[in-house]
Amino acid sequence: MQRALDETDQRLLDEWQRDFPLCSYPFARIGEALGIGENEVLSRMKDLIGRGMISRIGGTIVPNIVSASTLAAMAVPDARIEEVAAQVSRMSGINHSYLRENHWNLWFVATGPDRAHVDETLARIEAGSGLMVLDLPLVRPFNIDLGFSLSGGLAGQGVRPAPADPAPDPARVRLLEGDRAILQALSTGLEPVARPYEALARRLGREEADVIGRIKAHLDMGVITRLGVIVRHRALGWRSNAMVVWDLAPEITADVGPRLAAVPGVTLCYERRPVEGVWPYRLYNMIHGRSRDEALGVLEEARTTIPELAAAPHAVLFSTRCFKQTGALIKPMKEAAE
C-alpha cells in the first residue's frame, strides 16, 4: 500500500516547480529550506517519480526558439483510437498526446530540432493512418509556464506567475556549441542524484560549472521558462482538464490573451494559427480542475470578467485520456544521447 502524501511531499511538489537550485548540491539546498536532510529529499523525489506524480525534474523550453513544435489534431474513428494513438506515440518528437471530447479527438504536440523534422513527422502520421492532420502552429504565447500551486483553491492560485511575456527576444538568444545537448537533457529530466549537474556534465564531457553557467544563461535569455519539478496533474487529482478554444479576430486575440491568461484557474494560454474552413479557433487556454464543475466554473469566470468572451464562439474539449507526456525533442535522437 502506498503511503499518503504528507506536508513535506506537498511542499516538494508546490514550492520547487520553479527556481530549482543552480548549485552543486541542489537537493541539499532544498533540504535546508524544508528542514530535512539531502537523502530524505532524494528519497521522496524518487518515490514521487516512481508513483507517476512527478514527470521529471528539469526545464520547460519555450517553443520555436531553439527547436520547433506544433499542436496537431486528428479526427479518429472510435474503432481506430488505440491503433492510431499508438502510431502517433511511437513517432520521434511526440511529447504530449491526449484524447479529447470533440470530433477532432486525438491531440498531440509534435516537436523536433527544426520545422522540417516536425513537417516530416506530421506527413508520416498522415501517410500511415490515412487521416488528415490539423497543423496548428503557435503564433504567440501568453502563458506557457504551466506551473501552479496544488494546494490552492484553483490551479494557478498561490504560485508566482509566469513572466508577462514568455517569448524571449530572438536577438538575445545566443546558442553555443553543446547548448542543445544541455537543453535536451533538461527536457528529458535530470537524474535524481546528489549532484545532478555534475552527472550531466560528466555524460556530456563537460565541467559542472560550465553546465550550470549555460543553464543560467538560458534562464536569463528566457529560453528556459522555468526550472524545477514538472508534475503530472492527473496523478495528483487534477483530472478534469479542458482545452478551451475561441474564435476571435487577430486584433481581439492580442488584447484578450493576456487578460485570459491572468484568470485564476487558467494554466496555459496562447494564440495559434487556425485552419481556414476547417478549424476557425485562434485563442487557446487550458483549465486544470479537480472536477468538471470546477473547470466549467473557471470558464464561466473568464466569460463573465472578459466582455469580449461573453458571446464569442468557442468549444470546450475535456481530456479523457493521456497517451503520452514527456519532454520536447530538441536534438535529433542520435545526437540527443551524445
Residue frames relative to the residue before (quaternion, step in Angstrom):
aa qw qx qy qz dx dy dz
M 1.0000 0.0000 0.0000 0.0000 0.00 0.00 0.00
Q 0.4188 -0.7199 0.4959 0.2457 3.57 -0.84 0.98
R 0.4829 -0.6536 0.4949 0.3077 3.55 -1.07 0.74
A 0.5186 -0.6262 0.4823 0.3262 3.56 -1.18 0.58
L 0.5416 -0.5944 0.4752 0.3571 3.56 -1.18 0.56
D 0.1865 -0.7813 0.5856 0.1093 3.55 -0.92 0.90
E 0.7644 -0.3790 0.2506 0.4574 3.56 -1.31 -0.03
T 0.6465 0.5200 -0.3292 0.4508 3.60 1.01 -0.76
D 0.6173 0.5200 -0.3415 0.4815 3.60 1.02 -0.76
Q 0.6482 0.5299 -0.3148 0.4471 3.56 0.92 -0.95
R 0.6693 0.4906 -0.3061 0.4665 3.58 0.94 -0.81
L 0.6137 0.5390 -0.3480 0.4602 3.58 1.03 -0.72
L 0.7012 0.4657 -0.2604 0.4729 3.57 0.97 -0.89
D 0.7168 0.4648 -0.2485 0.4566 3.57 1.03 -0.79
E 0.8031 0.3955 -0.1637 0.4145 3.52 0.66 -1.20
W 0.7565 0.3766 -0.2063 0.4933 3.59 1.18 -0.34
Q 0.3115 0.7382 -0.5259 0.2854 3.56 1.10 0.75
R 0.7685 0.0811 -0.0860 0.6289 3.56 1.27 -0.23
D 0.7695 0.3377 -0.2655 0.4725 3.54 -1.31 0.24
F 0.1656 0.7766 -0.5787 0.1860 3.58 0.99 0.84
P 0.5462 -0.6736 0.3711 0.3320 3.63 -0.72 0.99
L 0.2303 -0.7438 0.6151 0.1242 3.54 -0.99 0.94
C 0.4533 0.6383 -0.4826 0.3926 3.53 0.26 1.33
S 0.7094 -0.4811 0.2965 0.4212 3.58 -1.23 0.28
Y 0.7976 0.1802 -0.0795 0.5702 3.59 1.01 -0.78
P 0.0760 -0.8582 0.5055 0.0470 3.63 0.49 1.15
F 0.6647 0.5038 -0.3252 0.4457 3.61 0.98 -0.71
A 0.5885 0.5339 -0.3646 0.4855 3.58 1.18 -0.49
R 0.6340 0.5239 -0.3217 0.4691 3.60 1.03 -0.79
I 0.6408 0.5017 -0.3217 0.4838 3.59 1.00 -0.79
G 0.6386 0.5378 -0.3261 0.4434 3.57 0.96 -0.84
E 0.6211 0.5366 -0.3417 0.4578 3.59 1.01 -0.77
A 0.6729 0.4996 -0.2980 0.4569 3.57 0.98 -0.86
L 0.7374 0.4142 -0.2182 0.4870 3.59 1.09 -0.74
G 0.4524 -0.7003 0.4441 0.3281 3.56 1.24 -0.25
I 0.6177 0.4867 -0.3649 0.4985 3.58 1.11 0.68
G 0.6049 -0.5915 0.3999 0.3525 3.56 -1.25 0.27
E 0.6757 -0.4978 0.3689 0.3995 3.53 -1.30 0.40
N 0.6655 0.5145 -0.3130 0.4410 3.60 0.88 -0.89
E 0.6464 0.5038 -0.3283 0.4697 3.58 1.03 -0.69
V 0.6088 0.5389 -0.3530 0.4630 3.58 1.02 -0.75
L 0.6776 0.4903 -0.2899 0.4652 3.58 0.84 -0.98
S 0.6462 0.5219 -0.3229 0.4537 3.59 0.94 -0.83
R 0.6736 0.4808 -0.2958 0.4771 3.57 0.93 -0.86
M 0.6367 0.5242 -0.3351 0.4555 3.60 0.95 -0.80
K 0.6641 0.4981 -0.3044 0.4671 3.59 0.91 -0.90
D 0.6329 0.5303 -0.3253 0.4608 3.58 1.04 -0.77
L 0.6867 0.4801 -0.2842 0.4660 3.59 0.91 -0.93
I 0.6145 0.5135 -0.3428 0.4911 3.59 1.12 -0.61
G 0.6748 0.5114 -0.2915 0.4451 3.57 0.90 -0.93
R 0.6975 0.4479 -0.2606 0.4950 3.57 1.13 -0.63
G 0.5340 -0.6723 0.3806 0.3435 3.58 1.28 0.14
M 0.4874 0.6714 -0.4338 0.3514 3.60 1.21 0.30
I 0.7200 0.2543 -0.1893 0.6173 3.55 1.26 -0.45
S 0.3752 -0.7248 0.5371 0.2131 3.55 -0.82 1.03
R 0.7484 -0.2295 0.1976 0.5900 3.55 0.95 -0.96
I 0.3303 -0.6566 0.6201 0.2744 3.51 -1.37 0.12
G 0.4042 0.7117 -0.4692 0.3316 3.56 -0.32 1.20
G 0.6251 -0.5588 0.4097 0.3594 3.52 -1.17 -0.60
T 0.3027 -0.6696 0.6303 0.2504 3.51 -1.33 0.34
I 0.2216 -0.8017 0.5504 0.0720 3.54 -0.72 1.15
V 0.4650 -0.6821 0.4796 0.2974 3.58 -0.75 1.01
P 0.4519 -0.7298 0.4381 0.2669 3.61 -0.78 0.96
N 0.8608 0.2336 -0.1538 0.4252 3.50 -1.38 0.48
I 0.5380 0.5633 -0.4408 0.4461 3.55 1.10 0.74
V 0.7964 0.1111 -0.0551 0.5919 3.59 0.76 -1.03
S 0.7566 0.1541 -0.1198 0.6241 3.58 1.32 -0.01
A 0.4331 -0.6911 0.5131 0.2674 3.58 -1.27 -0.15
S 0.0615 0.7869 -0.6134 0.0269 3.57 -1.19 0.51
T 0.0142 -0.7687 0.6375 0.0492 3.52 -1.32 0.28
L 0.3945 -0.6446 0.5890 0.2862 3.54 -1.30 0.40
A 0.0429 -0.8066 0.5894 -0.0114 3.57 -0.93 0.89
A 0.1054 -0.7914 0.6006 0.0437 3.54 -1.23 0.52
M 0.1161 -0.7709 0.6238 0.0561 3.53 -1.26 0.60
A 0.3210 -0.6926 0.6065 0.2223 3.55 -1.21 0.56
V 0.0156 -0.8415 0.5368 -0.0591 3.56 -0.06 1.33
P 0.4629 -0.6592 0.5072 0.3064 3.63 -0.81 0.90
D 0.6267 -0.5808 0.3668 0.3680 3.56 -1.02 0.82
A 0.6711 0.5256 -0.3023 0.4267 3.58 0.94 -0.87
R 0.7384 0.4099 -0.2223 0.4873 3.60 1.21 -0.41
I 0.3529 0.7739 -0.4790 0.2169 3.59 1.25 0.02
E 0.6843 0.4891 -0.3074 0.4451 3.61 0.73 -0.98
E 0.6668 0.5213 -0.2952 0.4433 3.55 0.90 -0.97
V 0.7336 0.4299 -0.2493 0.4635 3.56 0.71 -1.09
A 0.6315 0.5295 -0.3419 0.4517 3.60 0.97 -0.77
A 0.6454 0.5075 -0.3202 0.4726 3.58 1.01 -0.77
Q 0.6287 0.5303 -0.3317 0.4620 3.59 1.01 -0.79
V 0.6654 0.4990 -0.3024 0.4657 3.58 0.91 -0.92
S 0.6856 0.5103 -0.2939 0.4280 3.59 0.82 -0.97
R 0.6389 0.5424 -0.3282 0.4359 3.58 1.12 -0.58
M 0.5809 0.6246 -0.3727 0.3653 3.57 1.16 -0.53
S 0.5274 -0.6307 0.4746 0.3142 3.56 -1.06 0.81
G 0.8046 0.2936 -0.2181 0.4678 3.56 -0.85 0.99
I 0.5345 0.5679 -0.4434 0.4417 3.62 1.19 -0.02
N 0.0484 -0.8550 0.5163 0.0037 3.58 -0.40 1.16
H 0.7630 0.1189 -0.1412 0.6195 3.60 1.26 -0.13
S 0.0842 0.7832 -0.6132 0.0596 3.57 -1.01 0.79
Y 0.0267 0.8167 -0.5690 0.0924 3.55 -0.69 1.17
L 0.3392 -0.6616 0.6222 0.2451 3.52 -1.32 0.49
R 0.0422 -0.8140 0.5791 -0.0170 3.57 -0.80 1.04
E 0.5562 -0.6231 0.4497 0.3165 3.55 -1.26 0.53
N 0.5099 0.5887 -0.4759 0.4086 3.55 -0.04 1.32
H 0.6336 -0.4740 0.4173 0.4469 3.57 -1.28 0.20
W 0.6744 0.3411 -0.2365 0.6107 3.57 1.10 -0.77
N 0.0029 -0.8988 0.4345 -0.0581 3.51 0.25 1.32
L 0.7192 0.3672 -0.2536 0.5327 3.63 1.12 -0.40
W 0.0307 -0.8165 0.5739 -0.0554 3.55 -0.51 1.26
F 0.0877 0.8010 -0.5859 0.0860 3.55 -0.95 0.85
V 0.3506 -0.6934 0.5877 0.2256 3.53 -1.33 0.40
A 0.1570 -0.7733 0.6105 0.0682 3.56 -0.80 1.06
T 0.0357 -0.8048 0.5919 -0.0266 3.56 -0.76 1.08
G 0.1206 0.7909 -0.5956 0.0724 3.54 -1.27 0.33
P 0.6925 -0.4914 0.3268 0.4149 3.58 -1.24 0.19
D 0.7945 0.0035 -0.0019 0.6073 3.59 1.20 -0.46
R 0.6936 -0.4876 0.3277 0.4169 3.54 -1.31 0.25
A 0.5856 0.5827 -0.3771 0.4187 3.61 1.05 -0.60
H 0.6345 0.5217 -0.3270 0.4672 3.59 1.03 -0.79
V 0.6515 0.5110 -0.3095 0.4677 3.58 0.96 -0.90
D 0.6530 0.5152 -0.3141 0.4576 3.59 0.91 -0.92
E 0.6521 0.5099 -0.3171 0.4629 3.59 0.96 -0.84
T 0.6286 0.5384 -0.3304 0.4537 3.59 1.02 -0.80
L 0.6793 0.4816 -0.2946 0.4688 3.59 0.85 -0.95
A 0.6472 0.5200 -0.3209 0.4558 3.59 0.97 -0.82
R 0.6626 0.5002 -0.3112 0.4625 3.59 0.97 -0.80
I 0.6306 0.5177 -0.3348 0.4714 3.58 1.06 -0.70
E 0.6451 0.5108 -0.3198 0.4697 3.59 0.94 -0.83
A 0.6824 0.4911 -0.2922 0.4558 3.57 0.87 -0.98
G 0.7051 0.4819 -0.2723 0.4432 3.57 0.92 -0.87
S 0.7499 0.3931 -0.2102 0.4887 3.58 1.07 -0.71
G 0.3410 -0.7357 0.5077 0.2911 3.56 1.13 -0.65
L 0.6125 0.5424 -0.3389 0.4646 3.57 1.28 0.30
M 0.5476 -0.6152 0.4612 0.3302 3.55 -1.19 0.62
V 0.1821 -0.7564 0.6184 0.1107 3.57 -1.11 0.75
L 0.3012 -0.7275 0.5892 0.1813 3.56 -0.82 1.02
D 0.1757 -0.7679 0.6110 0.0780 3.57 -0.84 1.03
L 0.0054 -0.8302 0.5523 -0.0760 3.58 -0.43 1.27
P 0.0694 -0.8532 0.5159 0.0331 3.60 0.45 1.19
L 0.5811 -0.5920 0.4482 0.3332 3.51 -1.26 0.62
V 0.2460 -0.7371 0.6122 0.1463 3.55 -1.07 0.85
R 0.7618 -0.2182 0.1497 0.5913 3.57 0.87 -0.96
P 0.3479 -0.7295 0.5464 0.2194 3.60 -1.06 0.73
F 0.2187 -0.7447 0.6121 0.1513 3.54 -1.17 0.66
N 0.7461 -0.1492 0.0589 0.6462 3.57 1.22 -0.58
I 0.0568 0.8021 -0.5901 0.0715 3.58 -0.55 1.17
D 0.3561 0.7839 -0.4445 0.2471 3.55 1.30 0.36
L 0.0225 -0.8503 0.5196 0.0804 3.59 0.93 -1.00
G 0.4638 0.5873 -0.5236 0.4072 3.50 0.79 1.07
F 0.1618 0.8093 -0.5521 0.1182 3.59 -0.72 0.94
S 0.5941 -0.5785 0.4321 0.3544 3.50 -1.27 0.50
L 0.3123 -0.7516 0.5553 0.1707 3.54 -0.98 0.88
S 0.6819 0.4874 -0.2828 0.4663 3.59 1.27 -0.16
G 0.5482 0.6199 -0.3965 0.3974 3.58 1.27 -0.15
G 0.6878 -0.4772 0.3434 0.4257 3.56 -1.31 0.10
L 0.7846 0.1094 -0.0463 0.6085 3.56 1.09 -0.77
A 0.5887 -0.5354 0.4525 0.4024 3.53 -1.20 0.49
G 0.7431 0.3631 -0.2757 0.4899 3.57 -0.77 0.99
Q 0.6285 0.5144 -0.3508 0.4662 3.59 1.19 -0.34
G 0.8190 0.2915 -0.2004 0.4517 3.53 -1.10 0.70
V 0.6642 0.4434 -0.3216 0.5087 3.58 1.21 0.20
R 0.5518 -0.6105 0.4444 0.3539 3.55 -1.03 0.74
P 0.4518 -0.7266 0.4374 0.2768 3.61 -0.68 1.02
A 0.5795 -0.5583 0.4690 0.3640 3.49 -1.33 0.41
P 0.6676 -0.4766 0.3605 0.4441 3.61 -1.20 0.28
A 0.5994 -0.5944 0.3946 0.3629 3.57 -1.08 0.72
D 0.7747 0.1505 -0.0929 0.6071 3.58 1.04 -0.75
P 0.1797 -0.8444 0.4945 0.1005 3.60 -0.05 1.26
A 0.5870 0.5826 -0.3795 0.4147 3.60 1.21 -0.12
P 0.3211 -0.7589 0.5274 0.2069 3.63 -0.56 1.06
D 0.5399 -0.5868 0.4919 0.3496 3.52 -1.27 0.44
P 0.4290 -0.7252 0.4632 0.2748 3.64 -0.50 1.11
A 0.6071 0.5726 -0.3594 0.4176 3.59 1.12 -0.59
R 0.6786 0.4827 -0.2869 0.4735 3.59 1.21 -0.49
V 0.5907 0.5955 -0.3702 0.3992 3.59 1.20 -0.34
R 0.0043 -0.7928 0.6076 -0.0490 3.54 -0.69 1.12
L 0.1371 -0.7997 0.5830 0.0431 3.55 -0.44 1.25
L 0.1771 -0.7643 0.6126 0.0964 3.54 -0.90 0.96
E 0.6594 -0.4878 0.3727 0.4340 3.55 -1.23 0.33
G 0.7896 0.2874 -0.2343 0.4890 3.55 -0.87 0.98
D 0.4962 0.6744 -0.4327 0.3341 3.62 1.21 -0.22
R 0.6378 0.5418 -0.3440 0.4259 3.59 0.94 -0.80
A 0.6267 0.5312 -0.3425 0.4558 3.59 1.04 -0.70
I 0.6386 0.5108 -0.3230 0.4764 3.59 1.04 -0.76
L 0.6744 0.4909 -0.2969 0.4647 3.58 0.88 -0.93
Q 0.6251 0.5250 -0.3421 0.4654 3.58 1.03 -0.71
A 0.6443 0.5224 -0.3214 0.4568 3.57 0.99 -0.82
L 0.6580 0.4909 -0.3113 0.4788 3.60 1.00 -0.76
S 0.6431 0.5105 -0.3160 0.4753 3.58 1.12 -0.65
T 0.6721 0.4676 -0.2827 0.4997 3.57 1.15 -0.64
G 0.5513 -0.6143 0.3866 0.4114 3.57 1.04 -0.79
L 0.4293 -0.6838 0.5355 0.2475 3.54 -1.05 0.86
E 0.5255 -0.6081 0.4821 0.3487 3.57 -1.18 0.52
P 0.3857 -0.7080 0.5330 0.2567 3.62 -0.97 0.77
V 0.3359 0.7011 -0.5371 0.3274 3.54 0.42 1.33
A 0.7185 -0.4778 0.2824 0.4191 3.56 -1.23 0.44
R 0.7936 0.1497 -0.0694 0.5856 3.60 1.00 -0.85
P 0.1030 -0.8526 0.5087 0.0607 3.63 0.39 1.17
Y 0.6544 0.5020 -0.3298 0.4594 3.61 1.02 -0.69
E 0.6227 0.5202 -0.3374 0.4773 3.57 1.09 -0.65
A 0.6325 0.5234 -0.3274 0.4678 3.59 1.03 -0.78
L 0.6526 0.4981 -0.3078 0.4809 3.58 1.00 -0.83
A 0.6550 0.5197 -0.3143 0.4495 3.57 0.89 -0.92
R 0.6452 0.5197 -0.3213 0.4586 3.59 0.95 -0.86
R 0.6569 0.5125 -0.3106 0.4575 3.58 0.98 -0.86
L 0.7375 0.4060 -0.2195 0.4930 3.58 1.06 -0.75
G 0.4700 -0.6898 0.4360 0.3364 3.59 1.25 -0.04
R 0.5565 0.5894 -0.3899 0.4369 3.56 1.10 0.73
E 0.5514 -0.5802 0.4745 0.3664 3.54 -1.35 -0.06
E 0.6048 -0.5868 0.3983 0.3623 3.57 -1.08 0.74
A 0.6673 0.5099 -0.3133 0.4433 3.61 0.84 -0.93
D 0.6267 0.5387 -0.3269 0.4584 3.57 1.08 -0.74
V 0.6575 0.5036 -0.3054 0.4700 3.59 0.94 -0.90
I 0.6569 0.4993 -0.3121 0.4710 3.59 0.90 -0.90
G 0.6497 0.5282 -0.3153 0.4466 3.59 0.99 -0.81
R 0.6769 0.4784 -0.3006 0.4719 3.58 0.96 -0.80
I 0.6115 0.5249 -0.3594 0.4705 3.61 1.04 -0.63
K 0.6443 0.5091 -0.3213 0.4717 3.58 0.95 -0.85
A 0.6367 0.5342 -0.3354 0.4436 3.59 0.95 -0.82
H 0.6990 0.4608 -0.2795 0.4700 3.60 0.93 -0.85
L 0.5809 0.5299 -0.3732 0.4925 3.57 1.19 -0.41
D 0.6667 0.5045 -0.2980 0.4607 3.58 0.93 -0.89
M 0.6845 0.4737 -0.2816 0.4772 3.60 1.05 -0.75
G 0.4870 -0.6714 0.4316 0.3545 3.60 1.21 -0.36
V 0.4181 0.6959 -0.4795 0.3330 3.59 1.23 0.22
I 0.7079 0.2817 -0.1940 0.6180 3.56 1.11 -0.76
T 0.2903 -0.7925 0.5100 0.1659 3.59 -0.52 1.15
R 0.7764 -0.1242 0.0368 0.6167 3.57 1.17 -0.48
L 0.2126 -0.7509 0.6163 0.1054 3.52 -1.25 0.60
G 0.4891 0.6579 -0.4577 0.3441 3.55 -0.60 1.09
V 0.7620 -0.3278 0.2893 0.4778 3.51 -1.27 -0.59
I 0.1658 -0.7585 0.6247 0.0837 3.57 -0.83 1.03
V 0.1875 -0.8313 0.5170 0.0804 3.57 -0.33 1.24
R 0.3723 -0.6600 0.5960 0.2657 3.53 -1.34 0.36
H 0.3567 -0.8015 0.4413 0.1888 3.54 -0.20 1.32
R 0.6464 0.5325 -0.3341 0.4323 3.58 0.94 -0.84
A 0.6656 0.5087 -0.3054 0.4527 3.58 0.97 -0.84
L 0.7155 0.4327 -0.2419 0.4922 3.59 1.21 -0.49
G 0.7153 -0.4913 0.2424 0.4338 3.58 1.23 0.39
W 0.6068 0.5183 -0.3707 0.4751 3.60 1.23 -0.16
R 0.0913 0.8563 -0.4934 0.1221 3.56 0.37 1.32
S 0.6750 0.4491 -0.2946 0.5058 3.59 1.22 -0.33
N 0.1402 0.8248 -0.5194 0.1741 3.51 0.32 1.34
A 0.0857 -0.8271 0.5553 -0.0161 3.53 -0.70 1.12
M 0.2240 -0.7012 0.6565 0.1649 3.50 -1.16 0.75
V 0.1258 -0.7873 0.6019 0.0455 3.57 -0.72 1.10
V 0.1027 -0.7984 0.5927 0.0253 3.57 -0.81 1.01
W 0.1832 -0.8064 0.5617 0.0245 3.54 -0.95 1.03
D 0.3016 -0.7347 0.5845 0.1661 3.55 -1.02 0.89
L 0.1986 0.7825 -0.5509 0.2115 3.55 -0.06 1.35
A 0.5455 -0.5859 0.4789 0.3601 3.55 -1.21 0.48
P 0.6594 -0.5423 0.3382 0.3960 3.60 -1.11 0.60
E 0.6896 0.4829 -0.3051 0.4451 3.60 0.85 -0.90
I 0.6381 0.5005 -0.3300 0.4832 3.60 1.09 -0.62
T 0.6141 0.5592 -0.3383 0.4424 3.56 1.03 -0.80
A 0.6537 0.5279 -0.3160 0.4406 3.58 0.91 -0.90
D 0.6991 0.4581 -0.2660 0.4803 3.58 1.06 -0.72
V 0.7127 0.4698 -0.2539 0.4548 3.56 0.93 -0.94
G 0.5717 0.6592 -0.3741 0.3142 3.58 0.98 -0.83
P 0.7060 0.4435 -0.2957 0.4663 3.65 0.70 -0.93
R 0.6499 0.5098 -0.3306 0.4566 3.60 1.04 -0.66
L 0.6369 0.5099 -0.3239 0.4790 3.57 1.04 -0.75
A 0.6346 0.5455 -0.3276 0.4386 3.59 0.98 -0.82
A 0.6942 0.4900 -0.2691 0.4535 3.59 1.14 -0.63
V 0.4930 0.6556 -0.4412 0.3639 3.63 1.23 -0.13
P 0.4795 -0.6692 0.4764 0.3088 3.66 -0.75 0.95
G 0.7439 0.3466 -0.2779 0.4992 3.56 -0.77 1.02
V 0.6115 0.4844 -0.3520 0.5172 3.58 1.26 -0.28
T 0.1531 -0.8534 0.4971 0.0341 3.55 -0.46 1.22
L 0.7627 0.0979 -0.0951 0.6322 3.60 1.28 -0.26
C 0.0808 0.7904 -0.6053 0.0483 3.58 -1.10 0.60
Y 0.2061 0.7779 -0.5670 0.1757 3.57 -0.81 1.01
E 0.4056 -0.6681 0.5657 0.2630 3.54 -1.37 0.28
R 0.0531 -0.7850 0.6171 0.0128 3.55 -1.04 0.88
R 0.5572 -0.6114 0.4495 0.3372 3.54 -1.21 0.51
P 0.3596 -0.7407 0.5215 0.2238 3.61 -0.75 0.98
V 0.3804 -0.6736 0.5735 0.2695 3.55 -1.35 0.14
E 0.4174 -0.7555 0.4462 0.2365 3.55 -0.33 1.28
G 0.8412 0.1806 -0.1633 0.4828 3.52 -0.95 0.99
V 0.7398 0.3690 -0.2120 0.5212 3.60 1.27 -0.17
W 0.8012 -0.0167 0.0806 0.5927 3.56 0.77 -1.05
P 0.1690 -0.8613 0.4727 0.0789 3.62 -0.04 1.28
Y 0.5568 0.6809 -0.3684 0.3010 3.59 1.20 -0.40
R 0.2048 -0.8094 0.5480 0.0517 3.52 -0.94 1.03
L 0.7612 0.3097 -0.1732 0.5427 3.60 0.97 -0.82
Y 0.0939 -0.7990 0.5939 0.0050 3.57 -0.88 1.05
N 0.0854 0.7648 -0.6383 -0.0184 3.53 -1.21 0.52
M 0.3134 -0.7217 0.5868 0.1912 3.53 -1.24 0.58
I 0.0995 -0.7453 0.6562 0.0637 3.53 -1.21 0.71
H 0.1269 -0.7771 0.6137 0.0592 3.57 -0.77 1.06
G 0.0533 0.8228 -0.5590 0.0876 3.57 -0.53 1.19
R 0.4939 -0.6471 0.4911 0.3100 3.55 -1.25 0.44
S 0.7692 0.1115 -0.1024 0.6208 3.56 1.29 -0.18
R 0.6371 -0.5267 0.3940 0.4017 3.54 -1.25 0.39
D 0.6444 0.5261 -0.3229 0.4514 3.57 0.98 -0.84
E 0.6335 0.5272 -0.3367 0.4554 3.59 1.01 -0.78
A 0.6656 0.4978 -0.3049 0.4650 3.58 0.92 -0.89
L 0.6701 0.4859 -0.2993 0.4747 3.58 0.94 -0.87
G 0.5944 0.5593 -0.3593 0.4525 3.59 1.15 -0.55
V 0.6283 0.5138 -0.3300 0.4821 3.58 1.04 -0.73
L 0.6355 0.5240 -0.3261 0.4639 3.58 0.97 -0.84
E 0.6645 0.4985 -0.3111 0.4616 3.59 0.90 -0.88
E 0.6176 0.5380 -0.3418 0.4608 3.58 1.05 -0.73
A 0.6481 0.5115 -0.3190 0.4653 3.59 0.98 -0.82
R 0.6888 0.4779 -0.2875 0.4631 3.60 0.90 -0.89
T 0.6549 0.5143 -0.3052 0.4621 3.58 1.15 -0.61
T 0.7658 0.3987 -0.2002 0.4632 3.57 0.90 -0.91
I 0.7225 0.3343 -0.2244 0.5620 3.60 1.23 -0.34
P 0.3637 -0.7911 0.4409 0.2180 3.61 -0.07 1.28
E 0.6460 0.5510 -0.3309 0.4118 3.60 0.96 -0.80
L 0.6858 0.4837 -0.2834 0.4642 3.59 1.20 -0.45
A 0.4699 0.7256 -0.4259 0.2668 3.57 1.21 -0.45
A 0.8122 0.1686 -0.0710 0.5539 3.58 0.89 -0.92
A 0.4002 0.7388 -0.4667 0.2762 3.59 1.23 0.22
P 0.4913 -0.6329 0.4972 0.3329 3.62 -0.95 0.78
H 0.1283 0.7946 -0.5813 0.1189 3.55 -0.86 0.93
A 0.1917 -0.7484 0.6183 0.1445 3.55 -1.33 0.19
V 0.2488 -0.7558 0.5922 0.1273 3.54 -1.13 0.76
L 0.0698 -0.8146 0.5755 -0.0184 3.56 -0.57 1.21
F 0.1631 -0.7931 0.5817 0.0773 3.57 -0.19 1.25
S 0.4252 -0.6702 0.5472 0.2658 3.55 -1.10 0.76
T 0.1493 -0.8035 0.5710 0.0783 3.58 -0.92 0.88
R 0.8058 0.0398 -0.0130 0.5907 3.57 1.23 -0.33
C 0.2311 -0.7458 0.6079 0.1443 3.56 -1.08 0.76
F 0.2119 -0.7910 0.5645 0.1040 3.57 -0.72 1.08
K 0.8078 -0.0411 0.0717 0.5837 3.58 1.04 -0.73
Q 0.0871 0.7642 -0.6369 0.0530 3.56 -1.11 0.77
T 0.2620 0.7448 -0.5693 0.2293 3.54 -0.49 1.21
G 0.6608 -0.5040 0.3672 0.4177 3.58 -1.27 -0.06
A 0.6333 -0.5560 0.3965 0.3641 3.54 -1.33 0.34
L 0.4232 -0.6482 0.5651 0.2852 3.54 -1.31 0.43
I 0.1108 -0.8168 0.5661 0.0130 3.57 -0.60 1.19
K 0.7597 0.2117 -0.1247 0.6020 3.56 1.15 -0.68
P 0.5941 -0.5200 0.4448 0.4228 3.61 -1.16 0.41
M 0.6521 -0.5770 0.3201 0.3732 3.56 -1.01 0.84
K 0.6779 0.4965 -0.3073 0.4466 3.59 0.87 -0.89
E 0.6806 0.4608 -0.2848 0.4933 3.59 1.19 -0.57
A 0.6080 0.5956 -0.3612 0.3809 3.59 1.05 -0.78
A 0.6834 0.4846 -0.2890 0.4633 3.58 1.12 -0.57
E 0.5770 0.6115 -0.3703 0.3950 3.59 1.27 -0.28
